[in-house]
Amino acid sequence: MNKQAPLKKREVKTNKSGNTLISRHSSRKANWYFVLFFFIWAYVLYGNTILNKYAIDDEFVTNNEMIRKGISAIPGIFTTHYINSKGNVGDNVADYRPVVKLTYALEYQIYQEDKPGRSHAMNVLIYFFLSTLLFFVLKRMLKNYNILFPFLITVVFMAHPVHTEVVASLKNRDEMLAFLCGLGALHFLLKYADTRKLWYILPALVVFVVGYLSKSSILPFVLVYPLALYFFTDLKPKQYLPIFAAFVVLAIISQVGPNWFLPGGERLTSMIENPLLVEKGFLFRMGTSLVSLLFYLKILIYPHPLLFYYGYDMIPMTTPTNIWAIVSFLLYAGMLLYALFRFREKQLISFAILWYLVFIAMYSNFIFPMVGIVGERFVFAGSLGFCIVLVWAVFKIFNTEPNSLTIEFDARAKIIVVIVLILIPYTALTVTRNREWRNLLTLYSRDIPYLENSAKANTQYAGYLMRTTYQDPNFRQHGKINQMKLDVIKKHFLRSLEIYPDNYQTMNDLGTVYLFFGKDPDSALIFLKRALNLNPELEPAWINLGMAYREIKKYDSAAWCYSTIIRKNPQQIRAYFALANVYNDMGEIQKAINMNLDVLRKNPKMDIPYVNIGNYILQAGDTAVAIQYYEEAINLRVTYEGCLHLMNLYKSQGDMEKSGYYQQKASGAIKDQP
């Protein structure tokens, strides 16, 4: 025992060939150092996202009523669509990603409040887990390589700025969970290859399903699994092809299965998201997909600028004869031919290229059009192939083989220096980009100068400014808007229409801006009429058109607009109220009252008809009767404005007791407001 004591410090062993091996205990200790490094590195890169608020599409997965139910929302989460929202041009109901929603419901169950910082911290933690698992999977696949090689690949992968959209955006947690589960299944398959124990296949299949229920972007792993088993194990095809078939069947079931119990749904798409949704020509699809693929290579090599959205016309529709489409074809064809030529040799670069091509093919727009045409999140998983090639190239620059178990200090130092020189701008871009995801205003205002040719990005920015203006207390109380802000809103709506003139929703929005913010009903009429010429079923445009006519005192035209809506959709209560207001403007008070009474008969618990009738009667000079209707409204729903109005009316009549009563009630209404 004493003779063996010195080995505890070093615990060195040798294999049959005489090569030095580190003991399992020492290896485990080293692994924990790697884990600690990846944890620190993840928070160096993305720790500042904890200061961020909510951003684009975060309402799909957090800060909504379903998530606020906590674990009691689980049955609803697993029996409803991922996207379930109502809009002016129809309902948007699509996709099935219950696992990502479940993570946010569990967060709310723990904290019982909406805290975006905590959700961002969880995103960083998931990125750490994902990156750590990636390292150990790479370490196993590259078991005959120097440990420095998979380590540097992981470090570069973590720092690549193209990942900021996935980590800094709460909505894109689905991408990380899908990739994490894809790697998890690969880990179990490699365990099976090493041990030949079939039971490892079961957790691989289960983890894959969990990933698919996070997002279908895990699908390319179905092709990656047999590739990895071919390149990095000694399994024969007959041993892993049945496993491949099992994953194919499981993917089909995961995709089709939810349709058996989910209610019908449809995702709203439009020309400004991707013109290929409308254009069915093969040549246009081929050319546009080639230019899209070139975009992904560009942002991997030079990740600037990174933008929140692309869409039409950032990647123009084109045919394969376009010079950039030709360049893309030559590059991708060259990569594919090289990968196939080296396939039988099981060369690492062949695997890296195939990894990238398999993942990026799903987002090429050739198989099916992608929302936004291109996106940084689409290259998240595929970027690993690029990182492998990048680190391999650095090794080769210094004539060092990555599979050398020992690397001279001089060569190792040079490799690390070059990698650090790559990491410095990567880290700076990542940390800076995270700050730009701080909130919607910061993100939109920073990116919009680079998005001059994106119809939807211009609409989103202008629409955001429009919504925040409606919520501005100064506008709500006094109807005033900052002229500079108004000019910016109009500028970006108009720019969007320059890019895509047939966007009736944007025309309606611009008409709304001229009507309510610009106090220019004549200009509003021009855009609202154009919107309705393009889409006669657009109810918001009919309502706004009626308001514009009412503003210029063309009451007959306004009444015709609202009557048209009621004829098309008798359930549109807003139109009843609007038509009643027009009748009141025309002096036909009884008609106005009757319209509201019609609504009350169908909706006896609605307070608005009582308020409207009270307004008409008050204008007619009968304050006592008007007060009765206002009090009926307050009995149904206590509002601050309603209580304040009654307080002032009773005060004008000298009834200070009643005035004081409603003043107290108004104070209570303020306290009850969220």
N, C-alpha and C positions, 0 to 999 in steps of 0.2 A: 504493500500500500504506500509506504513512504517513497519507494522508488518512482511511483506514478504521480506523486504529488505535484511536481513541477508542470505536468501537462495541464493542470487546471487553469493555469494562466493563459496558455496559448491553445491547448486542446487541439493539437495538430495530428492529423492522420494522413496516411497515404493509401492510394489505390494500388491495384495490381501492377499498374504501369510505372508506379513510383511517383505519380503526380501528387502534389500536396493538396489536401482537402481540408476544409474548415469543418469542425464538428457541428452537429445539429444545434447544440446549445448556442454556439457562437453565431451561427447563421440566423437563429431566431432573434438574437440580440441586435444583429445588424438590421434585420427587417424592421424592428421597432424604431431604429434610427431613421430608416427611410420613411416610415409612417409619420413620425414626428416632423420630418422635413416637409412632407407633402401637406400636412396640416398648416404649418406656418406659411408655406408658399401660397396655398389657397387663399389665406386671409391677407397676405401681402398684396396679392393681385386683386381680390374682390372684397376685402374688408370694408372699403368705403361705400359699398352698396347698402350697408346697414342703415345709412343715413337717408336712403332713397324712399320716396313715396310710391304710390301706385302709378302705373303708366299704361301703355296701349294694351287693350283687351284684358286687363287684369280682372275685370268684372266677371269674366267667364269662370274664374276659379276662386276668387276671393272677394271680400267686400260685397257679398250679396246675401240675400235672405236665406237661401238653402244652406250655405256654408255656416251661417250663424246658428243653425240648429245643432251644430256639433255632431256627436255620434248618432243622435236621433235622426239625422239626415241620411244615414247610410242606405236605408231602403230606397229613398228617393234618388240618391246619387247613382245607384246601380240599376235603376229602372227608368232613367230619363236621359235625354241627349246631353252632350257636353255643351253645345251652344243652344240656348233656348231664349231668344229675345224677340221682342216685337218692335217694329219700325214703321215709318211712314209708308214704305213701299212694300210691306209684307213682313211676315214672320220669318225669322232666321232660325231654323231648327235642324241641327246636323251633328254628326260625329258621335262617338261613344268613347270617352276617356275617363271612366269612373275613378281609377286609382289616383290620378293627380288631384281630383276634387276631394277624394278621401283624405289626402295628406293635409289639405287646408282645413277640412272639417275637424280633424284631430287637433290641429293647432288651435282652432277656436275653442274646442272643448277644454283644452288645457288653460288658455289665457282668458277666455270669455270676453274678448274684445278684439277689435280690428287694430292690429299693430303691424304696419307694413315692414318696419325694421326687423321684427322677429321673423317674418316670412323671408326676407332677404337673407338673414343670417342662416336660415334653414337651407336656402338655395346654395349658399357657399359651402355648407356642411355636406350637402349632397354632392357637390362638385369635388370636394375632398375625397369622399368615399369612392366616387366614380374614378377619380384619378389614381387613387391607391390601388383599387382593383385592377385598373388598366396596367399599372406597373407590374403587379404580380402575374397577370396573364402574359404580359410581354416577357417577363423574366422566365416563365415556364416555356413559352414558345421559343425563346432565344436562349435556352439553357446551355447551349454550347458557345455562347458569346460572352464577352467580357461584361460584367455587371454594369459597368459605366454606360454601356450602349442603351439598354432599356431604360436606365435611370434618366439619361439625357433626353431620350425620346419623350418620356413622360413629362419632364420639366418643360420642354419646349411646347408640347401639346397644351399643357395647362396655361401657359402664358400667351398663346396665340390670340391676338386681339379679335379675331373673327368669332370667338366664343362669347364675346360680351353680350350679344343679344340674348343668348340662351341663359346665361347666369344672372345678368342684371334685370331681366324681365321675368316677373313672377309667372306670367302666363306660360312662358316657355320652360317651366319646370318639367313639363311633359317630355320634352326632348331629352333632358338629362336622365329622367327615370327610365325611359325606353332604352337609352344607351347603356345605363347601369345594368339593367336586367339582361340586355343582349350580351354584355360582357360576363355577367354572372352565369348565364347558360353556357357560354364558351368555357368558362372556368371548370364547370362540372363535366363537360365533354372531354376536356383535357385530362381531368382526373380519371375518367373512364378509360381513356387511351393508355394511361400510365399503369392502371391497376387491373383493367379488364373486368371490373366489377360493374355489372349491369345496373345496379341500383343507383349509380350516379346519373343515369339518363333520366330518371324520374324527376329529381329536382331541377334538372336542366329544362325539361318540358314545362314544369310548373312556373319557374322563374320567367321563361319566355312568354307564357300567357299573361303573367302579371305585367310584363313589359308591353305586350300588345294592348292591354287594357289601359296603359298609360298613353301610348300613341302608336299608330301603325308604322311610324318611321323605324321601328325595330325590324320590319319585314326584310330588308337586305341581309340581315344576319343569317337568314335561312340559306343563302348562297355562301356566306362567309364561313359557316361552320364546316362544310365539307372541304373548303379550300384550306382552312387552318389545320384540319385533321390530315389532309394530304401533305401539306408542306412541313408540318412540325411533329408528326407522329409516324410510327411505323405500321399503322393500321392499313389494311388492304381495303380497296373500294367496296368489296362485298361486306365489309364490317361496318362501314360508315354510311353507305348509301341508304340502307333501311332507316337509319337515324334521320338522314336528310328527308326521306319520304314522310317520316312521322312529323317533322317540323312543318312540312308543306301542308299536311292534313290539318295540323293544329292551327296554322295560320288561317286557313280557309274557314275553319269552324269559328275562330275568334272574330273573323271579319263578318261572317254571315249570321252567326248565332244570335247576336243582339237584335237583329231584325225580326226575330220570332216573337219578341215581347215588347220591343220599343214601339211607341206610337209613330205614325207616319211623320216624316219630316223632310225638309228640303233646305239646302244651303243656298242663300241668295248670292248670286255671282253677277258680275257685270263686265262690260267692255273695259272699263278703266282698271279693273283688277288684272285682267289678262285677255288681250284681244283674241287669243286662240280659243277662248270659250265660245266665240262667235264665228271666227274664221276656221273653216274645216278643210281648207286646201292643204294637200300633203306637202307641197313645196314650201309653203309658208311655215308649216309646222317644222319641217326639217331645218330650214334656214334659221328660224328663230331659236330652235333648240340648240343649234350649234353655237350661236352667239351667246346664249345663256350659259353654255358650258365653258366658253371662253371667259365669261365674267367670273366664274368660280375659281379658275386658275389665277386670274388677276388678283382677286382679294386674298387668296392664300399667299401669293408672292408679295403683294403690296397692299396691305389691308387699310387703305385710306382712300376716300372717306367711307366710313361705315354709316349706314342710313337706316332710319326706322321703317321705311317702306320704299318700294320701287314701283312696280306696276307700269301701266301704259303712260307715257311713251318713253320710259327710261331705257328699255330694251326694245328697239323698234322692230316691227314686223318686217321680215326680210326673207329672201329665198337663198338657196345654197350658193348662188353666184356672187353673193356679197363677199367682199374681200375678207372681212373678219370671220365670216362663216367658213371660208376656204382655209384661213389660218387655223381656225379651231379644228376643222376636220383633219388637217395634216398633223397637228399636235396630238390629238386624241388617237388617231389611227396609228401614229408612230408609237405612242405609249402602249396601245393594245398589242401591236405586233411584237414589240420588245418583250412584253409580259408573256405572250404565248410562246415566243421563241425560247425563252428561258424557263418555261413552265416545267419541262421534264427534269431540269436540273435542280428544281426546287430552290431557285435563287430568291433571296429575301426581297430584292427590288421588284421581282416579278409579283410576289405576293402583295407588296405595298401598293403597286399600281392597280392590281386587281381589286384590292380592298377599296381604294379610292373610286375606281370605275363602277363597282357594284353599288356603292352607296350613292354616288352622284347621279347614276342613271335614273333613279327614281324621281329626281328633281330636274331632269333635263327639259321638261315640257314636251318631249316626244311621246312618251307613254301616255300621259294625260297632262293637261294644262295645270300649272300650279298657281294658286292664288298669290298675286303679286309678281308673277313671272319668275323672279329670283328672290332670294333672301339669304341672309348670313346664316340663319339657323339651319338652312338646308345643307350646308357644307360641314356642319358640326362633326358628325361621325366620320365623314369622309376625310376630314383634315388629318386624321391619324396617319393615313397613307402618305400624305405630304410630309409630315413630321419625321416619319421613318426615313424617307428619302433624303430629307434635309440633313439629319444627323449623320446618316451614312456618308453623305457627300463630304461633310466636315472631316470625318475619319479618313476618307480617301485622299483629301487634300494633303494630309501629312503622311501619306503612304502607310497608314495603319489599318490593319484588318480588324473590324469590329469583333470578329470571333477569336481574336487572340486572347488567351486566358491571362496573359501578362502583357502590359503595355509599358514601354519605357517612360520614365518620369517626364522627360523632355517632350515627347509626343503627347502624353496625357495633359501636360500643362498647356500646350498649344491648342489642343482640342477644346479644353475648358475655356480658354481665353476667347476663342472664336464664338463658342456658344454663348458666353456672357455678353459679347458684343452684339449678338443677335437678340439676347434677352432684354437688354437695356431699352431699345426702342419698343419692343413688344410690350414690356411692362409699362412704359410711359404711356403708350397708346391705350392699353387696357385700363389703367387707372383713370386716365383722362376721360375715356369713353364712359366709364361707370358713372362719373359725375354728370355726364350729359343725359343719363337715364334718371336723373334725380326726380323729375316729375314731367308731366306732359308738356307744360309750357317750355321748360328748359330743353327738352328733347326736340320739340317741333321747331322752336326758334333757332336752335343750333343747326339743325339738318336742312331746313328749308332752302337756304341759299344754294345747296347742291342738288335740290330736287325741282329745279325750274321746269323740267320736262315730265314730271309726274302729275298726272291729272288728279289722282286720288290724294296724294300727299298734300297738294295745294288745297283741296277740298277739306281734308281733315284738319289742317291748320286753321283755315278760315272758320270751319264749323266749331272748332274748340273755342276760338275767340268769341264767336257768336254766342255759344252757350254760357260762357263765363260772364258775358255782358248781361245776359238775362238775369243771372244770379247776383249781379252787382247791386248792393242796396241803393246806391246813388241812382242807378237807372230805374230800379223798381219804384223808388219814391218820387223821382223827379223827371224820369224819362230822358236823362241826359247821358251822352256817351262821349268819350274823348275822341276828338276829330281825327287824331293820328291813328288811333285804334280802328276807327271806322274805315279810314282809307286803306289800312292793311287788310282788313276783312274783304273789302271790295276788290282790292288788287288780286288777292289769291283766288277768290271765286272766279273773277274774270279770266285769270291765267288758266285756271282749270278748264274753263269753257273754250279758251283758245286751243287747248290741246285736244279736247273732245267736246265739240259743239253740241252733240246730241244728248248730253247728260241732263235729263229733265229734273232730276233731284237737285242738282247744283243750281239750275235755273230757278227752281222754287226757293231754294235757300237765298239766292241773291235777291230775288224779288222780296223776300221777307226782310232782308237787310235794308233795302231801299224804303220799305214801307214803315218799319218800326224804328229803325235806327236813323236812317237818313231823312225821314219825314218827306219822302219824295214818291207819292203814290203813282204819279204818271210813269216814272221809270219802273216802278214795281209792276205796273200793268203790263209793260212790254215783256218782261221776263216770265211773268206768271202765265200769260197767254201762250208764249212759246212752249213752256213746260206742258201745258194742257194739250197743245197741238201734238206734242210727241207722245203724251200719255194721258188720254182723257179720263182715266180711272184714278188719277192721283188726287186723292181727297184733300190733303193739306193745301195743294195749289188752289183748289176750288174755294176753300175757306179763306185763304189769303187774298184771292181775287175778289171775293165778296167784301172783305175788309177794305181793300183798296178802293172799290167802287163806293163803299159807304163813306170813306174818307173824303172823296170828292163830291159827295152828296148825290150820287147816281143810285138812288135807293131801289129803283125798279131792277136795275142790273144786279145789284147786290142780292136782292130777294131771289132773282132767277138763279144765281150761283148756289145759294143755300138750298133752294127747292130742288135743284139738280142733284145735290148730294143726297138729300132725303129720299129722292126717287130711286137713286142707285143703291143706297144703303140706309134703310129705315132705322137701323140701330145706331146711327151716328148722332148721338145726343148733342154734341157740340154744334151741329148744324141747326138743330131745333132752337138752341139758345141764341145763336147768331141771327137766325131768321126773326126770332121774337124781338131782338134788339133793333132790327131794321124796321119792323112794324111800329115799334115805339118811336123811332126817328121820324117815321111818316105820319105820326099823330094817331095811329090806329092802336091805342093802348089796350083795348079789349082783346084785339087779336094777339097782341104780345102776351097778355096774361093767359089767354087760352092755350097758347103754345106751351107755356111753362106748366100749366095744369095738366096738359096731355102727358108731359114727361113725368109729372108727379104720380099720375095714375099707374104708370108702368114701374116707377121707382119711388115708392112712398117714403123711403128713408133717406132720400137725397136732399141736401140742404140748399143747393144752388138755386132751384126754382123759387124757393121762398125769398131768397136774397134778390133775385131778379124782379119778382113781383113787387117786393118792397121798394126797389129802386124806381119802378115805373110809377107807383102810387105816390112816392115822395116827390117825384118830378111834377106830378099833377097837383101837388099842394096839400095832400091829406097826410100829414105827419103821423097822426094818431093811428090810422089804419096801417101805414107803412111800418110803424114800430111793431105792430102785432105780427107781421110777416117776418120781420127781422128776428123777433124772439122765437118764433117757430123754428127758424134756421139754427139759432143758438142751442135750442133744446135738442136738435139732432146732432150738431157738431160745434163744439166750442172753438172759436178761432179768435186770435188776437185782434185782427182787423174788425171782425163783427162786433166784439165787445166794445172796442174803442168807438165804433160808429154809434152804437146804442148809448154809450156814455155821453157822447156829445149831443145826441138828439134829446135825451132827457134833460141835459144841462140847459139846452136852448129853451126847453119848456118850463124850466124852473124847478124840476123834480130832482133835487140834489140827492135825495135818499137813493133813488133808482140809479142816478148817475154814479154815485159812489159804489153801489153794488156792482155795476158793470166795470167800473175801474178796477175793483178788486179781482173780478173775474178775468179781466185782461191781463193782470199781473200773473195770475195762475196759468193762463194760456201761454205766456212767455216761458214760464218755468217748465211747462210740459213739453215745450218744443225740443226736438233732438239736437 
